[in-house]
Amino acid sequence: MSQETSGIRTAGTNGSPSILLVDDEVRLLSVNKRLLSTLGMKVRTAESGAHALEILRDWNPDLVLLDMVMPQMDGVTTLRRLRVFKPDQKVIFLSAYSDQNQIMEAESLGALAYMQKPAPFEVMTRVIEAALRGEKAPGFRVKN
């Protein structure tokens, strides 16, 4: 059953949307976790693609917010590996880099949106709300 939390609807546990933030920038993880938590979201973090995959084997968040460029395993590789055991996981990319080939591959792997860092909080919230409803961002690339 869906419930509303600060304007955001979810089918997650206790009506609170659950999000996994994946980024190698620890400061950004902390800031985004704090901001999304103020909206009533249950937020967990991972500092690498490998750590994210570990978490996702045992946890089913409503959404994954994934960085594109990370050491050892980039976001697209992480998403490709995630699709093996969670083909329907909702994913949004957030990255400071905009390699067109990676963006196209992310879209072909079923990501719902690509936002360039730093994304204004209002824009990020709007895109997250849409993704939680299963809606792909118009044009895939979100303009800040």
N, C-alpha and C positions, 0 to 999 in steps of 0.2 A: 504494500500500500504506500502511495506517495504521500509525503508530508512536506510542508513548506518551512524552510529555515532561512530567514533573512532574504526572502524572495527567491531562494534557490530550491528547486524541487529535486527529490531524489528517491530512489527505491532502496537505498542502502539501509543498514541497520539503524534502528532507533530514529529514523527519519533524517539523520545527519549525513550529508554527503561525505564520502571518504575519498581522499586524494593522496596519491603517492607523488611527491616532488622528487625529480631525479636531476641532479646538477652537481658538477664538480666544484662549483663556487660556493663554499660553505656559508659565506656571508649572505649571499642571495637566497640560499635555502632557508636560512634563519628568518630573514625578512619576509619572504613569501609565506612561510609557515605561520608566522605571527599574524600577518594580514588575513590569510584565509581562515585561520582559526577564529578571528574576530567575527567572521560571518557564520560561525557555528559549524564549520567543517571539521571532520576528523582528518588530520594531516599527519602523514609519516614522511620521512625523507630517506634518500639514498644518495651517496656521493659518487656512485659509479653505476654503469650499466650492469655489471656483474652483481653488485649488491642489490640493485633493483630486481633483477631476475630471481635472486634468492628470496627476497621478501614476497614477490608475486607468486611464488610456488605455494605459499601458505596463506596468502591474504588476497581478497577479492575487492579491491577498491572500486568505487564508481568510475574513477578517472585517473589516468597517469599523465602528469605534466612532465615532459621529457626534454632535456637539453639535447641539441643536435651534436655539438662538438665536445667530446670528453676524452681523456687519455684512456688507453687500452681498448675500450670498446665505445664506438660512437653511438649516437642515438638511433640511427637507422639500423645498425647491426643489432642493437638491443631490441628494437621493435621486431625485426625479422625473427630473432630467437624467441621473443615473447609470443609471437603468432603460432609457434609450434604447439604450445600448451594452453594458450588463451587466445584463440582466434578472434573472439569478439570483444576483447578489452578495448575500452574507449581511451584514445591517446590524443594529446595535443602536444605539438612541439613548440618550444620557446628557446630561441637561440640568438646570439649576437652575430652569428655568421649566416650568410644566405647563399650557399652553394646551390644553384638551380637544379643540378642533377640530384643532390640529396633531397631537396624539397620535393621534387617530382617522385622520387622513390618512396619517400615517406607517405605521400598522398596515395600512391599505388598500393601501399601496404595497409591502407585503411585509416591512417591518421585523420582526425577531424578538422585540424587547423594547424597553421604555422604562424607564430607570432614572433616578431623580432624584438630582442632585448634592447633596451629596457622597455617593456610594455607598460603603459599607464595602468594603474590598478583598476580603473573603471573599465578599460578595454579588456583586460584580462578577466575580470569578473563576468562581463557580458559573454565572452567566448566560452568560459567555463560553464556558465548557465546553459548556453546552447548545447554544448557537448554533453552535459548531464542529461539533456533531453534527447540525445542521440543525433543532434543536428550538426551537419558539416557546415563550417564557415563558408559563406558565399565567396567564391573565388579562391578558397582554401587559404591564401595568404591574407592575413589580417593587417590592415593598415592602422598604424598607431596614431 
